[in-house]
Structures are given as structure tokens and as C-alpha cells.
Amino acid sequence: MFTPIISAADFGATLARARKGLGLTQRELALAVGVGERFIVELEAGKPTAQLGKALAAARAAGMMLADTAEVATTSPTPRP
């Protein structure tokens, strides 16, 4: 089942599930990503952060695959006069 990630809290909960599914501790995930354990704790708690690169690295290390599932328009936009 696909569950959309639309908030920092959603991302954090999904990351925590993925990490636990791999049997990793927060410390082990932090070491795999090269960040402090506090970053992982706060990320999983849903703290909004501007450090998207680190968040995506943590997601990859926990085995998450993120994708844009928005529908792509199949027709060209109508030109404006």
C-alpha cells in the first residue's frame, strides 16, 4: 500500500519504520549517513529541517526509495494569447 509522505512527521515515521525493518539502531543509521545520532532522533520525531540532503541520505541508508508519483500531463499546455 502506498502512503504519501506529505509532512516532516510522515517522513520521520516512515524512516523509523524502514530503519527498524533493517534492524538498525538510530546510532547505526547516523553512523551510516555520517551525521549525529541527534539528527536521526529529531528527523524521526518529525522536526522540520532544511537539511534535505542529510534527510535523503538517511532515507537511502534505511532502504527507502522516494519517488515523485504526480501525474505527468500528457498534453501540452494551451498557449496564452
C-alpha positions in Angstrom: 0.0 0.0 0.0 1.3 3.4 -0.9 1.3 6.0 1.9 2.1 9.5 0.7 4.7 11.5 2.7 3.3 15.0 3.0 4.9 16.3 6.1 8.1 16.1 8.2 6.2 13.9 10.6 5.2 11.4 7.9 8.8 11.3 6.6 10.1 10.7 10.2 7.6 7.9 10.9 8.4 6.2 7.5 12.1 6.5 8.2 11.8 5.0 11.6 9.8 2.0 10.2 12.3 1.5 7.5 15.3 1.6 9.9 13.7 -0.8 12.3 12.8 -3.1 9.5 16.5 -3.3 8.7 17.3 -3.9 12.4 19.3 -0.7 12.7 19.5 1.5 15.8 19.3 5.2 15.4 23.0 5.4 16.2 23.9 2.8 13.5 21.9 4.8 10.9 23.6 8.0 12.0 27.0 6.4 11.5 26.0 5.0 8.1 25.0 8.5 7.0 27.8 10.4 8.7 25.5 12.5 10.9 25.0 12.8 14.6 22.5 10.5 16.4 20.6 13.6 17.5 19.9 14.4 13.8 18.2 11.0 13.3 16.3 11.3 16.5 14.9 14.7 15.5 14.3 13.5 11.9 12.2 10.5 13.1 10.4 12.8 15.6 9.2 14.9 12.6 11.2 18.0 13.3 11.1 20.1 10.2 14.6 20.6 8.9 16.2 22.4 6.0 18.9 19.7 5.7 17.2 17.8 2.9 20.4 16.3 1.7 21.0 14.6 5.0 17.4 13.5 5.3 17.6 11.9 1.9 20.9 10.2 2.7 19.2 8.8 5.9 16.3 7.5 3.8 18.6 5.8 1.3 20.6 4.2 4.2 17.4 2.9 5.7 16.4 1.3 2.3 13.7 3.8 1.5 13.1 4.7 -2.2 11.4 8.1 -2.7 9.7 8.9 -5.9 7.5 11.6 -7.4 4.2 10.0 -8.2 2.5 13.1 -9.5 0.7 12.5 -12.8 2.6 14.0 -15.7 0.4 15.9 -18.1 0.1 14.1 -21.4 -0.8 17.2 -23.4 1.0 20.5 -23.9 -0.4 23.4 -22.0 -2.7 25.7 -24.1 -0.7 28.7 -25.3 -1.8 32.0 -23.9 -2.8 34.8 -26.4 
